[in-house]
Amino acid sequence: MKKKIFKTLAKINKKVLPKYSTDQDFDLRNASKVQMALIGWKLWVTKNSLD
């Protein structure tokens, strides 16, 4: 049940949240607190959807 919820959240994240890529000259050292929070959220959801 938990894994299914996180898989659904991961799909929603992929469609709704912005993508941060090094191809776009994105640097984590210069990321704002909001960008870091979004990256952390996406990482947490992805990690839990794979377990």
PyMOL Python script that loads the backbone (N, CA, C, O; Angstrom):
from pymol import cmd

cmd.read_pdbstr("""\
ATOM      1  N   MET A   1       0.831  -1.196   0.000  1.00  0.00           N
ATOM      2  CA  MET A   1       0.000   0.000   0.000  1.00  0.00           C
ATOM      3  C   MET A   1       0.876   1.262   0.000  1.00  0.00           C
ATOM      4  O   MET A   1       0.652   2.182  -0.786  1.00  0.00           O
ATOM      5  N   LYS A   2       1.883   1.291   0.897  1.00  0.00           N
ATOM      6  CA  LYS A   2       2.754   2.455   1.003  1.00  0.00           C
ATOM      7  C   LYS A   2       3.518   2.685  -0.304  1.00  0.00           C
ATOM      8  O   LYS A   2       3.644   3.816  -0.772  1.00  0.00           O
ATOM      9  N   LYS A   3       4.023   1.599  -0.879  1.00  0.00           N
ATOM     10  CA  LYS A   3       4.805   1.702  -2.114  1.00  0.00           C
ATOM     11  C   LYS A   3       3.947   2.239  -3.260  1.00  0.00           C
ATOM     12  O   LYS A   3       4.428   3.015  -4.085  1.00  0.00           O
ATOM     13  N   LYS A   4       2.687   1.829  -3.312  1.00  0.00           N
ATOM     14  CA  LYS A   4       1.781   2.279  -4.365  1.00  0.00           C
ATOM     15  C   LYS A   4       1.538   3.787  -4.267  1.00  0.00           C
ATOM     16  O   LYS A   4       1.468   4.479  -5.282  1.00  0.00           O
ATOM     17  N   ILE A   5       1.411   4.285  -3.040  1.00  0.00           N
ATOM     18  CA  ILE A   5       1.203   5.722  -2.834  1.00  0.00           C
ATOM     19  C   ILE A   5       2.425   6.503  -3.319  1.00  0.00           C
ATOM     20  O   ILE A   5       2.288   7.519  -4.000  1.00  0.00           O
ATOM     21  N   PHE A   6       3.627   6.018  -2.963  1.00  0.00           N
ATOM     22  CA  PHE A   6       4.834   6.714  -3.379  1.00  0.00           C
ATOM     23  C   PHE A   6       5.053   6.628  -4.885  1.00  0.00           C
ATOM     24  O   PHE A   6       5.569   7.575  -5.479  1.00  0.00           O
ATOM     25  N   LYS A   7       4.679   5.535  -5.510  1.00  0.00           N
ATOM     26  CA  LYS A   7       4.787   5.447  -6.972  1.00  0.00           C
ATOM     27  C   LYS A   7       3.861   6.468  -7.639  1.00  0.00           C
ATOM     28  O   LYS A   7       4.227   7.089  -8.637  1.00  0.00           O
ATOM     29  N   THR A   8       2.667   6.634  -7.083  1.00  0.00           N
ATOM     30  CA  THR A   8       1.723   7.626  -7.608  1.00  0.00           C
ATOM     31  C   THR A   8       2.276   9.033  -7.413  1.00  0.00           C
ATOM     32  O   THR A   8       2.215   9.862  -8.321  1.00  0.00           O
ATOM     33  N   LEU A   9       2.820   9.300  -6.218  1.00  0.00           N
ATOM     34  CA  LEU A   9       3.430  10.605  -5.960  1.00  0.00           C
ATOM     35  C   LEU A   9       4.590  10.877  -6.912  1.00  0.00           C
ATOM     36  O   LEU A   9       4.751  12.003  -7.382  1.00  0.00           O
ATOM     37  N   ALA A  10       5.393   9.867  -7.200  1.00  0.00           N
ATOM     38  CA  ALA A  10       6.524  10.030  -8.112  1.00  0.00           C
ATOM     39  C   ALA A  10       6.049  10.405  -9.517  1.00  0.00           C
ATOM     40  O   ALA A  10       6.665  11.236 -10.185  1.00  0.00           O
ATOM     41  N   LYS A  11       4.965   9.795  -9.956  1.00  0.00           N
ATOM     42  CA  LYS A  11       4.419  10.129 -11.274  1.00  0.00           C
ATOM     43  C   LYS A  11       3.907  11.560 -11.306  1.00  0.00           C
ATOM     44  O   LYS A  11       4.106  12.272 -12.291  1.00  0.00           O
ATOM     45  N   ILE A  12       3.246  11.985 -10.229  1.00  0.00           N
ATOM     46  CA  ILE A  12       2.737  13.358 -10.141  1.00  0.00           C
ATOM     47  C   ILE A  12       3.908  14.335 -10.120  1.00  0.00           C
ATOM     48  O   ILE A  12       3.880  15.354 -10.811  1.00  0.00           O
ATOM     49  N   ASN A  13       4.941  14.027  -9.327  1.00  0.00           N
ATOM     50  CA  ASN A  13       6.128  14.884  -9.266  1.00  0.00           C
ATOM     51  C   ASN A  13       6.754  15.065 -10.642  1.00  0.00           C
ATOM     52  O   ASN A  13       7.150  16.169 -11.016  1.00  0.00           O
ATOM     53  N   LYS A  14       6.837  13.978 -11.384  1.00  0.00           N
ATOM     54  CA  LYS A  14       7.474  14.022 -12.703  1.00  0.00           C
ATOM     55  C   LYS A  14       6.727  14.952 -13.656  1.00  0.00           C
ATOM     56  O   LYS A  14       7.338  15.628 -14.483  1.00  0.00           O
ATOM     57  N   LYS A  15       5.409  14.979 -13.532  1.00  0.00           N
ATOM     58  CA  LYS A  15       4.605  15.810 -14.435  1.00  0.00           C
ATOM     59  C   LYS A  15       4.499  17.258 -13.971  1.00  0.00           C
ATOM     60  O   LYS A  15       4.441  18.164 -14.803  1.00  0.00           O
ATOM     61  N   VAL A  16       4.472  17.496 -12.649  1.00  0.00           N
ATOM     62  CA  VAL A  16       4.142  18.817 -12.121  1.00  0.00           C
ATOM     63  C   VAL A  16       5.370  19.641 -11.735  1.00  0.00           C
ATOM     64  O   VAL A  16       5.455  20.822 -12.073  1.00  0.00           O
ATOM     65  N   LEU A  17       6.304  19.037 -11.042  1.00  0.00           N
ATOM     66  CA  LEU A  17       7.438  19.793 -10.515  1.00  0.00           C
ATOM     67  C   LEU A  17       8.492  20.038 -11.581  1.00  0.00           C
ATOM     68  O   LEU A  17       8.643  19.251 -12.515  1.00  0.00           O
ATOM     69  N   PRO A  18       9.230  21.154 -11.428  1.00  0.00           N
ATOM     70  CA  PRO A  18      10.264  21.465 -12.428  1.00  0.00           C
ATOM     71  C   PRO A  18      11.417  20.472 -12.369  1.00  0.00           C
ATOM     72  O   PRO A  18      11.686  19.860 -11.334  1.00  0.00           O
ATOM     73  N   LYS A  19      12.085  20.329 -13.501  1.00  0.00           N
ATOM     74  CA  LYS A  19      13.242  19.442 -13.602  1.00  0.00           C
ATOM     75  C   LYS A  19      14.504  20.297 -13.480  1.00  0.00           C
ATOM     76  O   LYS A  19      14.646  21.332 -14.131  1.00  0.00           O
ATOM     77  N   TYR A  20      15.401  19.833 -12.636  1.00  0.00           N
ATOM     78  CA  TYR A  20      16.680  20.520 -12.479  1.00  0.00           C
ATOM     79  C   TYR A  20      17.751  19.625 -13.059  1.00  0.00           C
ATOM     80  O   TYR A  20      17.889  18.470 -12.656  1.00  0.00           O
ATOM     81  N   SER A  21      18.504  20.151 -13.996  1.00  0.00           N
ATOM     82  CA  SER A  21      19.480  19.347 -14.702  1.00  0.00           C
ATOM     83  C   SER A  21      20.783  20.116 -14.848  1.00  0.00           C
ATOM     84  O   SER A  21      20.782  21.342 -14.965  1.00  0.00           O
ATOM     85  N   THR A  22      21.883  19.394 -14.839  1.00  0.00           N
ATOM     86  CA  THR A  22      23.171  20.049 -15.051  1.00  0.00           C
ATOM     87  C   THR A  22      23.322  20.470 -16.514  1.00  0.00           C
ATOM     88  O   THR A  22      24.171  21.302 -16.834  1.00  0.00           O
ATOM     89  N   ASP A  23      22.508  19.905 -17.395  1.00  0.00           N
ATOM     90  CA  ASP A  23      22.543  20.325 -18.794  1.00  0.00           C
ATOM     91  C   ASP A  23      22.077  21.761 -18.942  1.00  0.00           C
ATOM     92  O   ASP A  23      22.433  22.438 -19.907  1.00  0.00           O
ATOM     93  N   GLN A  24      21.284  22.229 -17.991  1.00  0.00           N
ATOM     94  CA  GLN A  24      20.753  23.598 -18.036  1.00  0.00           C
ATOM     95  C   GLN A  24      21.603  24.535 -17.171  1.00  0.00           C
ATOM     96  O   GLN A  24      21.138  25.604 -16.776  1.00  0.00           O
ATOM     97  N   ASP A  25      22.839  24.142 -16.879  1.00  0.00           N
ATOM     98  CA  ASP A  25      23.751  24.914 -16.036  1.00  0.00           C
ATOM     99  C   ASP A  25      23.188  25.144 -14.644  1.00  0.00           C
ATOM    100  O   ASP A  25      23.377  26.216 -14.068  1.00  0.00           O
ATOM    101  N   PHE A  26      22.499  24.153 -14.098  1.00  0.00           N
ATOM    102  CA  PHE A  26      21.974  24.235 -12.743  1.00  0.00           C
ATOM    103  C   PHE A  26      23.052  23.773 -11.778  1.00  0.00           C
ATOM    104  O   PHE A  26      23.630  22.700 -11.950  1.00  0.00           O
ATOM    105  N   ASP A  27      23.319  24.577 -10.772  1.00  0.00           N
ATOM    106  CA  ASP A  27      24.356  24.263  -9.791  1.00  0.00           C
ATOM    107  C   ASP A  27      23.736  24.215  -8.400  1.00  0.00           C
ATOM    108  O   ASP A  27      23.109  25.179  -7.962  1.00  0.00           O
ATOM    109  N   LEU A  28      23.910  23.100  -7.712  1.00  0.00           N
ATOM    110  CA  LEU A  28      23.332  22.957  -6.374  1.00  0.00           C
ATOM    111  C   LEU A  28      23.880  23.984  -5.386  1.00  0.00           C
ATOM    112  O   LEU A  28      23.188  24.366  -4.443  1.00  0.00           O
ATOM    113  N   ARG A  29      25.088  24.423  -5.591  1.00  0.00           N
ATOM    114  CA  ARG A  29      25.675  25.415  -4.675  1.00  0.00           C
ATOM    115  C   ARG A  29      24.943  26.747  -4.742  1.00  0.00           C
ATOM    116  O   ARG A  29      24.950  27.504  -3.771  1.00  0.00           O
ATOM    117  N   ASN A  30      24.314  27.042  -5.873  1.00  0.00           N
ATOM    118  CA  ASN A  30      23.619  28.313  -6.041  1.00  0.00           C
ATOM    119  C   ASN A  30      22.103  28.169  -5.946  1.00  0.00           C
ATOM    120  O   ASN A  30      21.380  29.127  -6.221  1.00  0.00           O
ATOM    121  N   ALA A  31      21.614  27.007  -5.568  1.00  0.00           N
ATOM    122  CA  ALA A  31      20.174  26.766  -5.504  1.00  0.00           C
ATOM    123  C   ALA A  31      19.569  27.495  -4.306  1.00  0.00           C
ATOM    124  O   ALA A  31      20.180  27.592  -3.242  1.00  0.00           O
ATOM    125  N   SER A  32      18.360  28.002  -4.505  1.00  0.00           N
ATOM    126  CA  SER A  32      17.655  28.659  -3.410  1.00  0.00           C
ATOM    127  C   SER A  32      17.112  27.610  -2.449  1.00  0.00           C
ATOM    128  O   SER A  32      17.162  26.412  -2.729  1.00  0.00           O
ATOM    129  N   LYS A  33      16.597  28.067  -1.325  1.00  0.00           N
ATOM    130  CA  LYS A  33      16.060  27.136  -0.328  1.00  0.00           C
ATOM    131  C   LYS A  33      14.828  26.413  -0.868  1.00  0.00           C
ATOM    132  O   LYS A  33      14.601  25.247  -0.543  1.00  0.00           O
ATOM    133  N   VAL A  34      14.044  27.087  -1.679  1.00  0.00           N
ATOM    134  CA  VAL A  34      12.860  26.458  -2.268  1.00  0.00           C
ATOM    135  C   VAL A  34      13.284  25.363  -3.245  1.00  0.00           C
ATOM    136  O   VAL A  34      12.715  24.272  -3.242  1.00  0.00           O
ATOM    137  N   GLN A  35      14.275  25.652  -4.076  1.00  0.00           N
ATOM    138  CA  GLN A  35      14.775  24.651  -5.007  1.00  0.00           C
ATOM    139  C   GLN A  35      15.365  23.454  -4.269  1.00  0.00           C
ATOM    140  O   GLN A  35      15.156  22.312  -4.680  1.00  0.00           O
ATOM    141  N   MET A  36      16.095  23.699  -3.192  1.00  0.00           N
ATOM    142  CA  MET A  36      16.661  22.600  -2.409  1.00  0.00           C
ATOM    143  C   MET A  36      15.566  21.767  -1.759  1.00  0.00           C
ATOM    144  O   MET A  36      15.683  20.545  -1.675  1.00  0.00           O
ATOM    145  N   ALA A  37      14.500  22.421  -1.296  1.00  0.00           N
ATOM    146  CA  ALA A  37      13.376  21.690  -0.701  1.00  0.00           C
ATOM    147  C   ALA A  37      12.695  20.808  -1.747  1.00  0.00           C
ATOM    148  O   ALA A  37      12.339  19.667  -1.455  1.00  0.00           O
ATOM    149  N   LEU A  38      12.511  21.328  -2.962  1.00  0.00           N
ATOM    150  CA  LEU A  38      11.906  20.534  -4.031  1.00  0.00           C
ATOM    151  C   LEU A  38      12.779  19.343  -4.416  1.00  0.00           C
ATOM    152  O   LEU A  38      12.272  18.247  -4.652  1.00  0.00           O
ATOM    153  N   ILE A  39      14.068  19.558  -4.476  1.00  0.00           N
ATOM    154  CA  ILE A  39      14.986  18.469  -4.804  1.00  0.00           C
ATOM    155  C   ILE A  39      14.935  17.406  -3.708  1.00  0.00           C
ATOM    156  O   ILE A  39      14.908  16.210  -3.995  1.00  0.00           O
ATOM    157  N   GLY A  40      14.922  17.847  -2.463  1.00  0.00           N
ATOM    158  CA  GLY A  40      14.832  16.910  -1.349  1.00  0.00           C
ATOM    159  C   GLY A  40      13.540  16.117  -1.361  1.00  0.00           C
ATOM    160  O   GLY A  40      13.542  14.912  -1.106  1.00  0.00           O
ATOM    161  N   TRP A  41      12.433  16.789  -1.659  1.00  0.00           N
ATOM    162  CA  TRP A  41      11.127  16.125  -1.738  1.00  0.00           C
ATOM    163  C   TRP A  41      11.133  15.060  -2.827  1.00  0.00           C
ATOM    164  O   TRP A  41      10.705  13.927  -2.606  1.00  0.00           O
ATOM    165  N   LYS A  42      11.623  15.436  -4.009  1.00  0.00           N
ATOM    166  CA  LYS A  42      11.653  14.489  -5.121  1.00  0.00           C
ATOM    167  C   LYS A  42      12.549  13.306  -4.809  1.00  0.00           C
ATOM    168  O   LYS A  42      12.221  12.172  -5.160  1.00  0.00           O
ATOM    169  N   LEU A  43      13.677  13.552  -4.154  1.00  0.00           N
ATOM    170  CA  LEU A  43      14.590  12.478  -3.781  1.00  0.00           C
ATOM    171  C   LEU A  43      13.935  11.528  -2.782  1.00  0.00           C
ATOM    172  O   LEU A  43      14.045  10.310  -2.924  1.00  0.00           O
ATOM    173  N   TRP A  44      13.258  12.069  -1.780  1.00  0.00           N
ATOM    174  CA  TRP A  44      12.596  11.259  -0.748  1.00  0.00           C
ATOM    175  C   TRP A  44      11.493  10.402  -1.357  1.00  0.00           C
ATOM    176  O   TRP A  44      11.388   9.214  -1.054  1.00  0.00           O
ATOM    177  N   VAL A  45      10.666  11.004  -2.220  1.00  0.00           N
ATOM    178  CA  VAL A  45       9.582  10.251  -2.850  1.00  0.00           C
ATOM    179  C   VAL A  45      10.140   9.161  -3.753  1.00  0.00           C
ATOM    180  O   VAL A  45       9.644   8.035  -3.732  1.00  0.00           O
ATOM    181  N   THR A  46      11.154   9.470  -4.542  1.00  0.00           N
ATOM    182  CA  THR A  46      11.754   8.479  -5.431  1.00  0.00           C
ATOM    183  C   THR A  46      12.367   7.331  -4.637  1.00  0.00           C
ATOM    184  O   THR A  46      12.188   6.165  -4.990  1.00  0.00           O
ATOM    185  N   LYS A  47      13.088   7.655  -3.568  1.00  0.00           N
ATOM    186  CA  LYS A  47      13.701   6.622  -2.746  1.00  0.00           C
ATOM    187  C   LYS A  47      12.645   5.691  -2.164  1.00  0.00           C
ATOM    188  O   LYS A  47      12.833   4.475  -2.165  1.00  0.00           O
ATOM    189  N   ASN A  48      11.554   6.231  -1.674  1.00  0.00           N
ATOM    190  CA  ASN A  48      10.511   5.399  -1.069  1.00  0.00           C
ATOM    191  C   ASN A  48       9.707   4.636  -2.110  1.00  0.00           C
ATOM    192  O   ASN A  48       9.150   3.583  -1.798  1.00  0.00           O
ATOM    193  N   SER A  49       9.633   5.129  -3.316  1.00  0.00           N
ATOM    194  CA  SER A  49       8.887   4.394  -4.343  1.00  0.00           C
ATOM    195  C   SER A  49       9.678   3.205  -4.873  1.00  0.00           C
ATOM    196  O   SER A  49       9.094   2.274  -5.427  1.00  0.00           O
ATOM    197  N   LEU A  50      11.011   3.222  -4.709  1.00  0.00           N
ATOM    198  CA  LEU A  50      11.852   2.134  -5.203  1.00  0.00           C
ATOM    199  C   LEU A  50      12.044   1.019  -4.179  1.00  0.00           C
ATOM    200  O   LEU A  50      12.361  -0.112  -4.549  1.00  0.00           O
ATOM    201  N   ASP A  51      11.856   1.328  -2.896  1.00  0.00           N
ATOM    202  CA  ASP A  51      12.048   0.292  -1.852  1.00  0.00           C
ATOM    203  C   ASP A  51      11.049  -0.811  -1.927  1.00  0.00           C
ATOM    204  O   ASP A  51      11.092  -1.739  -1.119  1.00  0.00           O
TER     205      ASP A  51
END
""", "prot")
cmd.dss("prot")
cmd.show_as("cartoon", "prot")
cmd.util.cbc("prot")
cmd.orient("prot")
